[in-house]
Amino acid sequence: MRHKFRNLKLDKIDHAIIDSLQSNGRISNSDLADKVGLSQSACLRRVKSLEKEDVIEGYVAIMNQTAAGLPDNVFVQITVERQTKELLTEFERIVKECPQIMECYLMSGDADYMLRVVVSDASDYEKLHMEVLTTLPGVSQIKSNFSLRTVTKKNDIPFNL
């Protein structure tokens, strides 16, 4: 499978734009242009091009989980009984619809999927476990781990490492 961005060439100005927007998505175009050394119109063209090419996928406000009443993270490993296209498609469709499942990854290794779910407490997770996770199609095993605290959580994607 060929990667969509393989032939995309980002220069140091693109990197400066991306770096600035990752740390402050609300920066004005005028301030961004000054910061990266471009005219306002050239800067806006670059940003629009990065958006059009899906290098920049969107802009969001990051909500504080505790303020939302969902302070706990639970990492859930799920193994399915068989990996058929139909079963995986249905499993993933249901997972995408559950608002408490923040992330879901198809994995290699012992588990087929890794989920990060947000909950208010253990009883909230128990309810999610019984009403959603155990009813997912094809599930043969569920392993859950509660996070004790977040050590680091990053939103900025590094580039040119």
N, C-alpha and C positions, 0 to 999 in steps of 0.2 A: 504494500500500500504506500503510495507516494504522499508525503506530508505536504499539506497545503502551503506552508510557509517556507519550504526549502529554498526557493529562488528569491525570496523577499530580502532585499538589502536595506538594512537600517543604518543610517550614518550617525555620527556623534550628536548631531542636532536632534534627530529623532529620539535617540536615547535620552537626551536632556529633557525633551518634551515629556516623554513617558515617565521619567524619574520624577519630574515636577508634578505631573498629574497624579501619579500614584501616591505622593505624599500630601497633595492638596488638590483634590478633584474640583474644588470650587474656585480655584485661582482664576482671575479674569484673564481674558485673552491679552489684554494690554500688559498686565504684569507678567504673564507667561512669555510674551514676545520679548519684553525687556530682559527677562531672566536668561533666555536662550540666545539672545542676540539677533533677533529677526524683526522685520517690520510686522505690524499687526496683521496685515493682509497675508503675508507669507506664512506667518505662524498659524493663522486660521486655516489656510490651505493644507498645511502639514497635518494639523490635528484632524481635519475632515478626511484626509487621505488615510491616516492611521485608523480612523473609525470605519471607513469604507472597506478597508482591507481586513477588518476584524482583528487588528493588532490591539486596538482598544475596544473591548467588548461592551462597555457601558460604564455608568457612574452610579454609585450608591452611597447612602448614608449607612454607617455601620452602627447598629443598635447595641447597646449594652445589654447582655443577656440577663444580668441580675435585675436591672431596671425593668426588663420585660417579664420578670417573674419566672425565668427559666435559668437559674444559675448553674445547674449541673449539666456536665457533658457525660454521655455514656458512649463508649466505643463498643460496637456490636459486630462480632464476626458471625457470618451466616454461611452455612454450608447447605447446598441444595442437593437433592437426591440424584438428579441427572441434569446435565447441561444441554438441553435441547433449545433450539432457537425460540420456539414458542413459549417454553417455560421462562426463559430468561427475559424475553420481551414483556411478558405479562408481569413478572416479578418487578422489573424496572419501572413499568408503567405505574404500578401501585405505589412503589417507593417514592416516585416523583410527586405523587399526589398527597403524601403525608406531610403536613406542615412542620412536624417536630423532627423529621429526618432532614438534617442540614446538609449532609454530604453522604454520597454513596459511591463506592469504588468497586469495580470488578477486579478481583485480585488473582494473583498466582499464589501458590503455596497451600497452606492447610485449609484456609477458608476461601469460599468463592466470592464473598462480598464483605466489605468493611463499611460500616455506617457510623456516622457521628450523629447522635440524637441529643436534643436539648430537652431537659425536664425540670420540673420544680423541685422534685425530691424522689426518694425511692418508691413511694406509693404511686406517684405519677408515672414512673418508669414501669412499674408492675402493670398498670393499666394499659400502657402502650404495648408492652410485651404480650399481654393476653389478648388484646383486641386487634392488634395490627400485626406484630412480628410473627406470632405463631400461626396466623392465618394466611401468610404469604404463600403463594403457590410453590410446592416442591421443597419446602424447608425441611431439612433432616436434622440440623443441629444449630443451636444458637448459643454463643458465648458472649457474655456482657462484662465490661469492665468500667467501673465508675472512675472518672478523673477526680483526683484529690484537689488539684489546683492546676491552673494554667501557668506554665513556666514561660513560654513564649508563644505568640500567635502573630503571624505576619500576614500582611496583605500585599506587600510590594514584591513583585516577581523580579528576582535578580537576572541580569543579562550580562553577557560577555564575561563570564567567570573564568 
